[in-house]
């Protein structure tokens, strides 16, 4: 579904991604783990078109994404739930969800999908008329993920969905990520510092260090790997 081939991405003179290559197959949950500053978010921004690689190629369903604008990439079926949530704080929960469907015109199905988001995260249904900026951190993260799902993506990019959240909320969000993948066949590419949670739900994982992929294996095997355990799992 997604293939990244030897991309180099820069921030000014900073060489953030140094020739990384990876693949995501349809139906998988893939995790990308690594320390702060390793280049995880830059990888997602490169896929989304928000940062353009200077070299290398990114293809999605056989179409090259290099040079495409972010809105065109979204229209192909890739949506991102960004790090830091970035909801529209002055809009209600409902309005945030409606904006997630801005490229769609199937109004009846949009209404059904909004109701589905309320069943996935009931607290959002209770707060549908509440301004996004008044939600707790966990509720805002639920809204960010739901807003991304309103685009009916083929590939969902999740950037640090557990960041700053209480363990019980983290567990709930990861359960819903699994359910969306399993029940609705949405492929998930997950960037996450919580390596333990990410690898537990992942088919495969990649380890990124200083802009370079240093390891790849199944999620189960990476959880057992001594280097990964020492560096990212506190074991």
N, C-alpha and C positions, 0 to 999 in steps of 0.2 A: 504493500500500500504506500509506504513512505520509504524513500531511500535517500540518505545523505551520503555524498561521496566526496571526501577529501576537502571539506570546506574550511576556509580561513576567514574569520570575521574579526574586524578591528573596531576598537573605540578610539578614534583619533590615531595616535601612534601606539596604542596598547594592543598587542596581539592576543586577543581573547580566546579564539578557537584556532588551534594549530593543526589543521588537516584532519578533522575528525570524520569518521565514517560510521554509519549505523543503519539498521533497517528495522522497520515496524511492519509486521504482517497483519492482514485484516483479522480482527477478532481478538487480538492480543491485548494484554496489559503489559507495557514496557516501562521500566523505571530507569531513571538516570540519577545516580547518586554521586555525591562528592561534597567536599568542604565548601565553605563560603568562598566566593571568588574563583571557583574552579571553572566556571563558564556554563553552568547548567541553564540559567535563565537566558543567557545569550544564545544558547542552542534553540530554545523555544522562540525567541525573538527573530532568529534567522529563518526559522520555518514560517513564521507568521508574516514575514516581509517587513517587520518593524526595524530590523537591522539587516542590511544587504551584505552577504558574503562577498569578499573581494575576489575569491576564486573558489573552484569546486562547484558541485551541482546539488540541488535538492529537487527530487521529483516526487509527485504525488499522483497515484493512479496513472502513471505514465506521462504526466504533464510536468514540464520543467517549471519550477516556481521562481527561479532567479529572475529578478527584474519586475516581477508582478507586484502590484500594489496590494496592501493588506486587505482591502475590501474585495478585490478579485479573488484572493486566496480564501477568504471566508466563503465566498459564493461557490467555491469548489467543494466545500464540506469540511473545512478545518476551522475550529473555534478554540479560543484560549481563555481559560480562567486565570487571570494574571496574579502574580504575587502582590500581596498588599491589598487584595480584594478589589479596590477601585470601582466600587459601585457608584451610582449617582446619588449622593447623600441627600440632595434636595428633592428627589422624586420618591414616590411611594414604592413599596415592594412590588405592587402590581405594575406600576409604570416601568420599573426596572426590567421586569420580566417581558413586558410588551416590547421594550426597546431591543431585547435579545432576539426578537423575531422580526426585525426591521426589514429583512430581505424577503420575507414571506408575505403572501397575500391570501392564504387559506384561513380566513377569519374564524370559521367554526372549529377547525382543528387547532388553531392557536389557543382558543378558549379551553379546549379539552386538554391541551398540553399544560396550560397554566394550572388547571385543576390537578393534573398529575403531579406537578411540582409541589403542590400543597399536600398531596398524599405522601410524597417522598420525604418532605420536610414539613410536618404539620405546623410547626411554629410560624412558618412563613404565611400559611393560610390564616392563622390567628392575627398576624400583623400585616395583612395585605394592604391596608390603608394607612399604615404607619410609614413615616419618612425613613428611607434607608439609613440615613446618618444617625438615627436614634437606636438602631439595632446593636446588639452586643457583637463582639468580634466573631463568635461562632455563628451567629445568625447571618452576619454579613458574608461569611464564607459560604454558607449554604445558598445565599442569594446569588453570589458570584457564580457558583457552579450551575445553579438552576438557570441563570440568565444565559450562560454559554450553551446549555442543553436546548434552550428554546430555538436555537438556530437549526436544530435537527442535524447535528454534525455526523459525519462519517468518522472523523478523528477528533478526539477531545484532548487538548493540551492542558495539563494542570500544573501550575507553578506554585509549589510549596503550600498545598491546601491545609496542612496541619499547623502552619506557623503561628505560634502564639496562642494556641487553643488548649483548653483543658483536656485531659486524657479521655474523658467520657465523650466529649464532642468529636475528638479525633477518631475514636472508634466508630462513632455513628457515620461520619463522613466517609471513612474507608469502606464501611459496609455498603454504603450507597454507591460508591465507585464500582465495587464488585457487581452490584445488582444491575447497574446501568450497562456494564460490559456484558454480563451474562444474559440478561433478559431482553435487552434492546440492541444487542450486537454492535455496540459503539466501541470502536477501538480507542484505547487510552494510552497516551504517552505522559508519564508522570515524572515530574522533577520534584525531588523531595529530600530534605535533610534528615528526616526521620527514616533512616534506612531500614530499620527493623520492620516498621509497618509497611513501607513501600514494597520491600522484597517479599513479604509474606503473601501479598495479593498478586504479585507479578509473575507472568510466564517467563520472562527473561529480564535481565538487568544489565546495565552498563555502568562502569565506574569511570568518572571523569576527574582527572587531576591536572591542574594548571593548563587547561585547554587541550588536553590529550586524553583519548580513551586508553585506559591502561588494562582493562579487564572486561570480559563479558562472559556470561554463563546464565543458566537458569536461575530464577529467583531463589529456589530451594538450595542450589549449590552455593550461591553467593552468601546466603545466610550461614552456611557451614564453613566458608572459607576463612582460614586463620587471619589472613591479611585484612580482609573486610571486617571481620569481627573486632580486630584490634583497633583499626582506624575509625570505624563508623558505628560499631555496635557496643562499644565500651566493654568488650569482653577480652 
